Amino acid sequence: MLVHVPRLLSREQVAEIRGVLTGTDWVDGRVTAGAQSAGAKNNLQVPENAPAARSLGDVILGALGGNPLFNAAALPLRVFPPLFNRYDTGMEFGPHIDNAIRFVKPSIASGMPIRVRTDLSATLFLTDPAEYDGGELVIEDTYGSHSVKLPAGDMLLYSATSRHHVTKVTRGSRWSSFFWVQSMIGDEAARAMLFELDTAIQGLRGRYGDESEIVALTGLYHNLVRRWADA
């Protein structure tokens, strides 16, 4: 399931984030790579515990919380704190699959790290396509290969089980935020069906209002969520 979330961030929010990132230190992106993907990864990243990453991540988390499309598609239980990466000219990320479990590093007060099962991966673009050449996010699924390059402020949500890569940047610099989502609905097929059902219900409600049949379908949706959710 590929879901394009348009305008998650406004142009003003993107400009603010990029302004902060411009004055932030970047490190080798392999610091967050798993054993398999480390050899394929060639990019830069803001350190996970950097104050800028935490504060800018909160801006993104706030936008996610208020976005109906994201919440309908992901049915999120936990969101890994957003990270930030950069691909300058000559950089790329070869084919890989994301780790199944990520650990949120604890603060001094919180104790043990929090485990996040990576059901969904997300890439939030922070540079417009005209600013760089190459740098496409390429996702492989049962329907083939999908090459994605979105406007700044737009996000792509996709299954973390998908093999994917970022092509080499040949001009300019590609900046983005990336993170993972643990859904309340762990089964990917069930989550996709719920999203399709929810989308259909919202379309019908917009055309016909709360007819009794639409109310019944809404009840069915919530009962299925109730049956399948880990919350």
C-alpha positions in Angstrom: 0.0 0.0 0.0 1.4 3.3 -1.1 -0.3 6.4 0.3 0.7 9.9 -0.9 -0.1 12.5 1.9 -0.1 15.9 0.2 0.8 19.1 2.1 1.5 17.5 5.4 3.7 20.5 6.1 3.0 24.0 4.8 5.7 25.9 2.7 6.3 28.0 5.8 6.9 24.9 8.0 9.3 23.4 5.4 11.3 26.7 5.2 11.5 26.8 9.0 12.7 23.2 9.2 15.3 23.7 6.4 16.5 26.8 8.1 17.2 25.0 11.3 18.8 22.0 9.5 21.1 24.3 7.6 22.8 25.3 10.9 22.9 21.7 12.3 25.8 19.2 12.3 25.3 16.1 10.0 27.0 12.7 10.5 27.4 9.6 8.4 23.9 8.1 7.9 25.1 4.6 8.6 24.7 5.3 12.3 21.0 4.1 12.1 21.5 1.4 9.5 21.0 -2.3 10.2 23.7 -4.9 9.4 22.4 -5.5 5.8 21.6 -1.9 4.9 24.8 -0.3 6.3 26.9 -1.4 3.3 24.3 0.1 0.9 23.8 3.4 2.7 25.7 6.6 1.6 24.1 9.7 3.0 24.2 12.2 5.8 22.0 12.4 8.8 21.2 14.6 11.8 22.1 12.7 15.0 19.1 11.1 16.6 19.6 12.8 19.9 20.4 16.2 18.5 18.1 18.9 20.0 17.2 20.1 16.5 16.0 16.6 15.6 13.8 16.4 18.7 12.3 19.9 18.2 11.7 19.6 14.5 10.4 16.1 15.0 7.7 17.5 17.3 6.6 19.8 14.5 6.1 16.7 12.2 4.4 14.7 14.9 2.0 17.5 15.5 1.2 17.6 11.8 0.7 13.9 11.6 -1.7 13.9 14.6 -4.0 16.4 12.8 -3.9 14.7 9.3 -7.0 12.6 8.6 -5.4 10.8 5.6 -2.4 9.6 7.6 -4.5 8.5 10.5 -6.9 6.6 8.3 -4.2 4.8 6.4 -1.8 4.1 9.3 -4.1 3.7 12.3 -1.0 4.6 14.3 -0.2 3.1 17.7 3.4 4.5 17.9 5.4 6.7 15.7 9.2 6.5 15.8 10.6 10.0 16.4 11.3 11.6 13.0 14.8 11.6 11.7 16.4 13.8 9.0 18.7 12.8 6.2 20.5 14.4 3.2 21.8 13.1 -0.1 24.3 15.3 -1.7 25.6 14.9 -5.2 27.0 11.3 -5.6 25.1 9.9 -2.6 22.5 7.0 -2.8 21.0 4.2 -0.7 21.1 0.8 -2.3 18.3 -1.8 -2.1 17.3 -2.8 1.4 14.4 -3.7 3.7 14.0 -1.8 7.0 14.6 -3.4 10.3 11.5 -5.0 11.8 12.0 -3.4 15.3 13.4 0.0 16.2 14.2 1.2 19.7 13.4 4.7 20.9 16.4 5.7 23.0 15.3 6.5 26.6 15.8 9.7 28.4 17.6 9.6 31.7 14.2 9.6 33.5 12.3 7.1 31.3 14.4 4.0 31.8 14.1 1.2 29.3 14.0 1.9 25.5 10.6 1.7 23.8 10.2 -0.9 21.0 8.5 0.2 17.8 7.4 -2.5 15.3 8.0 -1.0 11.9 4.7 -1.8 10.1 5.0 1.3 7.9 7.8 3.5 6.6 7.4 7.2 5.8 9.4 9.7 3.8 8.6 13.3 4.1 10.2 15.4 1.3 11.8 18.7 2.3 13.3 19.7 -1.1 11.3 20.2 -4.3 12.1 17.9 -7.3 13.5 20.9 -9.2 16.2 21.3 -6.6 18.0 18.1 -7.5 18.4 15.4 -10.1 18.2 11.7 -9.2 17.3 10.9 -5.6 14.1 9.0 -6.5 12.6 6.8 -3.8 12.0 3.5 -5.6 9.7 1.0 -3.9 9.2 -2.6 -5.0 6.0 -4.5 -4.2 3.8 -7.1 -5.7 2.6 -4.7 -8.3 6.0 -3.8 -9.6 8.5 -0.9 -9.0 7.3 2.6 -8.1 9.6 5.6 -8.5 8.6 8.5 -6.3 9.7 12.2 -6.1 7.3 14.4 -4.3 7.0 18.2 -3.6 8.5 19.6 -0.4 6.0 19.1 2.4 4.4 16.0 0.9 4.9 12.5 2.4 4.8 9.0 1.2 3.6 6.2 3.5 4.4 2.6 2.4 4.8 -0.9 3.8 8.1 -1.4 5.7 8.2 -4.9 4.4 8.9 -3.5 0.9 12.3 -3.6 -0.7 13.3 0.0 -1.6 16.2 2.2 -2.5 17.1 5.8 -3.2 18.8 6.4 -6.6 22.1 8.4 -6.8 21.7 12.2 -6.7 23.5 13.7 -9.7 22.8 17.3 -9.0 21.9 19.4 -6.0 20.9 18.0 -2.6 17.9 16.0 -1.5 16.6 16.5 2.1 13.9 14.6 3.9 12.6 13.3 7.2 12.0 9.6 7.6 10.4 7.5 10.3 8.4 4.4 11.0 4.9 3.7 12.3 3.6 0.8 14.4 0.0 0.4 13.5 -2.8 -0.7 15.8 -3.5 -3.2 13.0 -0.5 -5.4 12.7 -1.8 -7.4 9.7 -1.1 -5.5 6.5 -4.0 -7.0 4.5 -6.5 -6.1 7.3 -5.1 -2.6 7.5 -5.4 -2.1 3.8 -9.0 -3.4 3.8 -9.9 -1.0 6.7 -8.4 1.9 4.8 -10.4 1.0 1.7 -13.6 0.7 3.7 -13.0 3.9 5.5 -12.4 5.8 2.3 -15.6 4.4 0.7 -17.6 5.4 3.8 -16.3 8.9 3.8 -17.1 9.2 0.1 -20.6 7.9 0.6 -21.2 10.2 3.6 -20.1 13.2 1.5 -22.7 12.3 -1.2 -25.6 11.1 0.8 -25.1 12.2 4.5 -25.7 9.8 7.4 -28.2 7.4 5.7 -29.0 4.3 7.8 -26.9 2.1 5.6 -23.9 4.3 5.9 -24.3 4.4 9.7 -24.4 0.5 9.5 -21.2 0.5 7.5 -19.5 2.9 9.9 -20.5 0.5 12.7 -19.0 -2.4 10.8 -15.7 -0.5 10.3 -15.4 0.3 14.0 -16.3 -3.2 15.0 -13.6 -4.6 12.8 -11.0 -2.1 14.2 -12.2 -3.2 17.7 -11.7 -6.9 16.8 -8.2 -6.5 15.2 -6.6 -3.6 17.0 -3.8 -3.8 19.5 -4.3 -0.6 21.5 
